[in-house]
């Protein structure tokens, strides 16, 4: 079979086909959709972190102008809670208890922003005005907002008093006994304590939801920004409404960023649906930026104590980690499993024979915590890479030499880690050496001297990371040749701005000679595809792309057979190019519309593929960062940033570069800017963009990105996931550079994220 390779096939730097309509203002987000007769909903949220409450009167609110419906917990007893779908196995083999978030709180609130009532009116302003008329008797109680306080236990207020403790679960990875023996025999032990600060996703588009009810079919339609419509539908149908999944259609239009946080089922989704059913009219809720801070799941928030035992050569013989993690007031959809994702990647790129990692998760009176870009793997990389840098310093070895002595060597692959992962391939020294050359590591001393001449302190740091992503599983793809010669792909992933339509089109164009503008990519509608895994864990292109490529092969074969019959030629003599089937070496051809017209059945125009992957992919790489610190102000400027990554086979260099840039910026944000701060009584003090620091263009350098790829052997096309990798590698590199500068200047060997000017200045001045 011969298929001509188009200009924009796999490996080409095709520009995003999605961008032009978005740049022209032709995008369609949930908030843009307006249905005839649409009503607006508003959630009345708790102003207190902990309180017993009683709604004394709704009378004034119910007769306020434009009010159509007010829902409280008493009105929706039939609705189930918004479920946590992850339970962790504890050391005794049991699974922990779960405390889910009710759709509306019944008599007690557990964090500021907890949902108390849902008001539906003709307009948004009317709904908000009526909310102020609801009379509530609040009986405030003492809050527990500190993870350290929750972990200490004694005398700390309990988020769920009936449990008798704030402990959610304990989890153990590895055997403590041989680790203890290795530490007792160690030539040297290095220890470090780290804070992984709590983050708010702050995607550009706050969440919104539109609920509709069809009385004739007794079915719902929910339109919302998501990271996968099938997961949202399953949670709603199976746990909240307890109805057949086919009675709920979930549609996702354009999405302005997700980062993990839009993957979940939130309270507002059943609220707009239930309100629509009761009123017989569409009901839309559009969240504000303030509501995003208060009500959407947060990320990170953990404390880690890590220690490495080493022999006389600096080889790590054992690793011990203690991790405490906040879950917030309720267990979010995947929240409990996020810390355990750190455990599976705890040893990073290193050949460490023994691991003892113990995790404790705790309730606090704060917004629930769940997956945020990287979901546990950034925490793992941060712990091991900060520890390795400190161990190198204490051992008298360079950061690179210490790493080389501990890397998993190429001949050891496939390599089973102490966290239970099976790495298929890796050449870690190769990308570290290349990154050092590109960053001119050996010339750092000269640059540091020039910085000193200007009164600045310069530091250099690296991280060598590996992550697990595109986990075992599959993503089915369906291709259809349309009567006008276009091709439509139906797939259950969900673009949040990554460029899926472009990347998937490249796979199709590779197999079927067709122009980009003739390929239509359909995502985000449960009515169009029976199932789909959604987007998360960098799975869309490694899993979805493989199935798209296989479906393209299948459709190409069908098209060639039809064309061969029409052109009276052997199938092997047909090539697909430029929207036509041609007989090689002749002027005979049939365009794709002609093929569609000649098909004997619709089945001849459809190809479906569902390629199952048995193991994760393991992207890895080296980040090298140089910073300058102004000792008078404590300001940290990143002046050089070099990345060399191993992503296996690159589908589109331009899309890949965008993912790397975005991931780095989110890592820098955590390192230098972002921090979620609660007052002792549970008020969120950083609940606006005036108080919560996001990185801006002026804070960032030009990034220098390169690859040194080793194709994956677990992925059918050799692809490794890339969406989260840069966030995972960036944090330890930036903070290692900051610590390097502080150590050179004052012998300071530790500072926690975020390294704000105030914190850096205080460290330099003994504060």
NORPEJO-V899041 format. One record per residue. N is the residue number from 0. D_LAST is the distance of its C-alpha to the last C-alpha in whole Angstrom. Layout:
<<N:D_LAST> <N:D_LAST>>
This chain:
<<0:72> <1:70> <2:68> <3:67> <4:63> <5:62> <6:59> <7:57> <8:57> <9:54> <10:52> <11:53> <12:50> <13:52> <14:50> <15:49> <16:52> <17:50> <18:48> <19:51> <20:52> <21:48> <22:48> <23:51> <24:50> <25:52> <26:50> <27:51> <28:48> <29:48> <30:47> <31:50> <32:53> <33:55> <34:58> <35:61> <36:60> <37:57> <38:54> <39:51> <40:48> <41:45> <42:43> <43:42> <44:39> <45:37> <46:34> <47:33> <48:31> <49:34> <50:37> <51:41> <52:43> <53:46> <54:48> <55:50> <56:52> <57:52> <58:55> <59:54> <60:52> <61:55> <62:57> <63:55> <64:56> <65:56> <66:55> <67:57> <68:55> <69:52> <70:51> <71:49> <72:49> <73:53> <74:54> <75:53> <76:54> <77:56> <78:53> <79:50> <80:47> <81:45> <82:45> <83:42> <84:44> <85:42> <86:42> <87:41> <88:42> <89:41> <90:41> <91:44> <92:46> <93:46> <94:44> <95:42> <96:43> <97:42> <98:41> <99:42> <100:41> <101:44> <102:45> <103:45> <104:43> <105:46> <106:45> <107:41> <108:38> <109:35> <110:32> <111:32> <112:35> <113:37> <114:41> <115:43> <116:46> <117:47> <118:49> <119:52> <120:53> <121:55> <122:52> <123:48> <124:48> <125:50> <126:49> <127:45> <128:47> <129:49> <130:46> <131:45> <132:48> <133:47> <134:47> <135:45> <136:44> <137:40> <138:39> <139:36> <140:34> <141:31> <142:29> <143:27> <144:25> <145:22> <146:23> <147:21> <148:23> <149:27> <150:26> <151:26> <152:29> <153:30> <154:30> <155:29> <156:31> <157:33> <158:34> <159:37> <160:39> <161:42> <162:40> <163:38> <164:35> <165:33> <166:33> <167:35> <168:36> <169:36> <170:37> <171:37> <172:38> <173:39> <174:40> <175:37> <176:40> <177:40> <178:37> <179:36> <180:39> <181:37> <182:34> <183:36> <184:37> <185:34> <186:34> <187:30> <188:28> <189:25> <190:23> <191:20> <192:19> <193:19> <194:18> <195:21> <196:20> <197:23> <198:25> <199:28> <200:31> <201:31> <202:35> <203:36> <204:39> <205:38> <206:41> <207:44> <208:47> <209:51> <210:53> <211:57> <212:60> <213:63> <214:66> <215:69> <216:67> <217:64> <218:61> <219:58> <220:56> <221:53> <222:51> <223:47> <224:45> <225:44> <226:44> <227:47> <228:50> <229:52> <230:48> <231:48> <232:52> <233:52> <234:49> <235:51> <236:54> <237:54> <238:51> <239:51> <240:55> <241:56> <242:59> <243:60> <244:58> <245:61> <246:61> <247:57> <248:57> <249:53> <250:53> <251:50> <252:50> <253:48> <254:44> <255:41> <256:39> <257:38> <258:36> <259:37> <260:36> <261:40> <262:41> <263:42> <264:44> <265:42> <266:44> <267:45> <268:47> <269:50> <270:49> <271:51> <272:53> <273:54> <274:54> <275:57> <276:59> <277:59> <278:60> <279:62> <280:60> <281:57> <282:53> <283:50> <284:47> <285:44> <286:40> <287:38> <288:34> <289:33> <290:35> <291:34> <292:31> <293:32> <294:35> <295:35> <296:33> <297:30> <298:29> <299:26> <300:24> <301:24> <302:22> <303:23> <304:23> <305:25> <306:26> <307:29> <308:31> <309:33> <310:36> <311:36> <312:36> <313:33> <314:35> <315:34> <316:36> <317:35> <318:32> <319:30> <320:28> <321:28> <322:27> <323:26> <324:27> <325:28> <326:31> <327:31> <328:33> <329:36> <330:37> <331:38> <332:40> <333:39> <334:36> <335:36> <336:37> <337:34> <338:32> <339:35> <340:35> <341:32> <342:34> <343:37> <344:35> <345:32> <346:34> <347:34> <348:36> <349:36> <350:39> <351:37> <352:40> <353:38> <354:36> <355:35> <356:33> <357:32> <358:32> <359:31> <360:31> <361:30> <362:31> <363:29> <364:30> <365:29> <366:31> <367:33> <368:31> <369:34> <370:34> <371:32> <372:33> <373:33> <374:33> <375:32> <376:32> <377:29> <378:27> <379:29> <380:29> <381:25> <382:25> <383:27> <384:26> <385:22> <386:24> <387:26> <388:24> <389:22> <390:25> <391:27> <392:24> <393:24> <394:28> <395:28> <396:30> <397:29> <398:28> <399:32> <400:34> <401:32> <402:33> <403:36> <404:37> <405:36> <406:37> <407:40> <408:43> <409:46> <410:49> <411:47> <412:47> <413:48> <414:45> <415:45> <416:41> <417:40> <418:39> <419:42> <420:42> <421:45> <422:44> <423:47> <424:46> <425:43> <426:43> <427:39> <428:39> <429:41> <430:39> <431:36> <432:38> <433:39> <434:36> <435:34> <436:37> <437:37> <438:33> <439:34> <440:32> <441:33> <442:33> <443:29> <444:28> <445:30> <446:28> <447:25> <448:27> <449:28> <450:24> <451:23> <452:26> <453:24> <454:21> <455:20> <456:18> <457:21> <458:21> <459:24> <460:24> <461:27> <462:28> <463:32> <464:33> <465:36> <466:36> <467:39> <468:41> <469:44> <470:45> <471:49> <472:51> <473:53> <474:53> <475:57> <476:58> <477:61> <478:63> <479:66> <480:68> <481:69> <482:72> <483:71> <484:70> <485:66> <486:64> <487:62> <488:59> <489:58> <490:55> <491:53> <492:49> <493:47> <494:46> <495:43> <496:43> <497:43> <498:46> <499:49> <500:52> <501:51> <502:51> <503:53> <504:56> <505:55> <506:56> <507:59> <508:60> <509:60> <510:63> <511:65> <512:65> <513:64> <514:62> <515:59> <516:60> <517:63> <518:60> <519:59> <520:56> <521:56> <522:53> <523:52> <524:55> <525:56> <526:60> <527:60> <528:59> <529:59> <530:56> <531:53> <532:49> <533:47> <534:44> <535:41> <536:40> <537:41> <538:45> <539:47> <540:48> <541:48> <542:50> <543:52> <544:53> <545:54> <546:57> <547:57> <548:58> <549:61> <550:62> <551:63> <552:65> <553:67> <554:67> <555:68> <556:71> <557:72> <558:72> <559:74> <560:77> <561:78> <562:78> <563:80> <564:82> <565:83> <566:83> <567:85> <568:83> <569:81> <570:78> <571:77> <572:78> <573:76> <574:72> <575:70> <576:69> <577:68> <578:69> <579:72> <580:74> <581:76> <582:79> <583:78> <584:80> <585:82> <586:81> <587:81> <588:78> <589:77> <590:74> <591:72> <592:74> <593:77> <594:76> <595:74> <596:78> <597:80> <598:78> <599:80> <600:77> <601:74> <602:73> <603:73> <604:71> <605:68> <606:66> <607:63> <608:61> <609:58> <610:57> <611:55> <612:52> <613:52> <614:49> <615:45> <616:44> <617:41> <618:40> <619:37> <620:36> <621:33> <622:30> <623:29> <624:26> <625:25> <626:22> <627:20> <628:17> <629:16> <630:13> <631:14> <632:13> <633:12> <634:16> <635:17> <636:21> <637:24> <638:26> <639:28> <640:29> <641:32> <642:34> <643:37> <644:38> <645:41> <646:43> <647:46> <648:49> <649:47> <650:49> <651:48> <652:46> <653:45> <654:44> <655:42> <656:40> <657:39> <658:38> <659:36> <660:34> <661:34> <662:32> <663:30> <664:29> <665:28> <666:26> <667:24> <668:23> <669:22> <670:20> <671:18> <672:20> <673:21> <674:20> <675:22> <676:20> <677:22> <678:22> <679:22> <680:26> <681:26> <682:26> <683:25> <684:23> <685:23> <686:27> <687:28> <688:27> <689:26> <690:23> <691:23> <692:22> <693:25> <694:25> <695:28> <696:30> <697:28> <698:25> <699:27> <700:29> <701:33> <702:33> <703:35> <704:37> <705:40> <706:42> <707:43> <708:45> <709:47> <710:49> <711:48> <712:51> <713:50> <714:51> <715:55> <716:54> <717:51> <718:48> <719:45> <720:42> <721:40> <722:38> <723:35> <724:35> <725:32> <726:30> <727:30> <728:30> <729:27> <730:24> <731:24> <732:25> <733:22> <734:19> <735:21> <736:21> <737:17> <738:16> <739:19> <740:17> <741:14> <742:16> <743:18> <744:15> <745:13> <746:14> <747:12> <748:15> <749:14> <750:12> <751:14> <752:16> <753:16> <754:14> <755:14> <756:13> <757:10> <758:8> <759:9> <760:8> <761:4> <762:6> <763:8> <764:6> <765:4> <766:0>>
